[in-house]
């Protein structure tokens, strides 16, 4: 690569006369992660200017054109299927860095989910911690107070015993590091982690997924935009200093992991929750006082993304003086300052008249600030280094990036389903409860403070003290003066999506609805974290297209908009892609938290109802995975039924006739009832004879969608049946065992203590 020094720490890159090999060499040596065609497009642009670029200009373009920043592979598909779905249940106030949706007359809730996969694979503690820090800033950046966190995580099997590929860490090392990072950041910054999931699948061995979501609350008249639409507004950096941590983070996210990825540690940011806490206070106070003209957090893409996107969205340009940026390390080059993704930084746009007020707040909270530039009328970005221009380009070229209509192929689905021999039900039941995707995640949940701020009404673990079970969703009471609550849950179904990405996506939306309805909340809106392999492979792009088609179709039918989200591609290593993994963070509204429902059984003698119909499509089920039977038939969702059954069940809950409720998902009916019994520390007796005519094992272990188990007092049984038409009485609560029969044939009788032992201890041998 040819270059020459033009000013202190700034170099001119010989691009104009570079041949194809040299263009690829420039991309590789500078860590740009750009394709040859993209390098040629850059070359053509500078040939039009009649000059070579500076190293800063090359890095700025590469950052703006990264998959992470530009969504160059996903935009056309998102526009077609995901964007613009109208809401039947909520007023969308705004869609920006995070989604803003009406909560009540005066307030809106703000939320988003996104990924931090590659950094967490290289450095699990730091990668996960900064994933949490970044998503908090996305919500804070809208002027909202962060009030809850969620953490959907995906790893290889904890008992993996084969040889690992070079550079790949064992799932248990990664799990421990990731959980510790989430724990330490969330607990120290004082925001409760209230929901999430931990999922194990061999296809995550080489590429784990770490998704993080945040929920906030804001007064409608205090919502902040990530836009500056006027010239003469000062651009102020507030919070942490800029360092070499997080260099090329977005470029790294657009690469495939390999045996050398460990060398990319400089791409992993260093989080500091102790600094974040006063930064949150400063931003909220500045917003309350009305001095913020516009604001954006510095995460993926650093200064380049923040200034470029804020100004481009408002139709203005910017003049930036990089020598004014406060640094951790004094010998940093301008390009490093521009692309650094150092954490705990916010860019606040402020009018001159409000500068003293911002300075006073920074002094109060012991935070540093620096005025690094101001907006200009012309839509150009001009960057200075000690009064020397080192970048001068139209914002459109850097920020709008490139866009691809990538070719894709839809995999033909061959439908088949084996019929395994009927199992030994007692043995199988205990095996299912101790399987990693069903077993208790209490070891993880208990590390998180899910009660800090005192707003968590329904917690992630529910039931009798000492016998708690998994809940379907958490409920937050955001306002002291109102009983209105926000329910939050996360879902994903990789086993089903791997069989059929389209049907798996619809099933995921259905499960999100089931979880919210199970606690008595009306589904309101969604945020999607879309994790996929290499989009340059036609079959992977096909999985993405089919997943988005399913997500869009389901959400449109149910009137649930996607108000925010994130796409993470290139989740591939050693030729192995992850399963298509669409993670949803779903929000529901409950008008009165005093009517909220939990999953644990309440009283002996109460009736047990199955709501919804059971089918025999066993593809992707835990039962078939455990017995090693094959099925390619994914559970089919009837969206009209999802809507009607949800409404009728919510109606029953609002009338106060449902004592407990649990959605039926992993492990089917048998596992759902067992979890309810474990949480209530009380047994139950089931008779399956009134269910659909099918094999007994399918009745027990099918994971058919749109189904719940409800507990109803005897005096309310008739009313429940009249309100929830598609309900079947299958048993009653009582005793100390879970007893199950199908007609006259007894299947098993297992003591609650035995069920609890299998469910609670499955992961202990691996996590200590």
Buried (B, 14 or more C-beta within 10 A) or exposed (E): BEBEEEBEBBBBBBBBEBEEEBBBBBBEEBBBBBBEEBBBBBBEBBEEEEEBBBBBBBBBBBBBBBBBBBBBBBBBBBEEBBBEBEBEBBEBBBBBBBBBBBBBEEBBBBBBBBBBBBBBBBBBBBBBBBBBBBBBBBBBBBBBBBBBBBBBBBBBBBEBEEEEBEBBBBBBEBBBBBBBBBBBBBBBBBBBBBBBBBBBBEBBBBBBBBBBBBBBBBBBEBBBBBBBBBBEBBBBBBBBBBBBBBBBBBBBBBBBBBEEBBEBBBBBBBBBBEBBBBBBBBBBBBBEEEBBBBBBBBBBBBBBBBBBBBBBBBEBBBBBBBEEBBBBEEEBBBBBBBBBBBBBBBBBBBEEEBBEBBBEBBEEBEBEBBBBBBBBEEBBBBBBBEEEEBBBBBBEBBBBBBBBEBEBEBEEBEEEBEEBEEBEBBEBBBBBBBBBBBBBBBBBBEBBBBEBBEBBBBBBBBBBEEBBBBBBBBBBBBBEEBEBBBBBBBBBBBBBBBBBBBBBBBBBBBBBBBBBBBBBBBBBBBBBBBBBBBBBBBEBBBBBBBBBBBBBBBBBBBBBBBBBBBBBBBBBBBEBBBBBBBBBBBBBBBBEBEBBBBBBBBBEEBBBBBBBBBBBBBBBBBBBBBBEBEBBBBBBBBBEBBBBBBEBBBEBBBEEBBBBBBBBBBBBBBBBBBBBBBBBBBBBBBBBBEBBEEBBBBBBBBBBBBBBBBBBBEEBBEBBBEBBEBBBBBBBBBBEBBBBBBEEEEBBBBEBEBBBBBBBEBBEEBEE
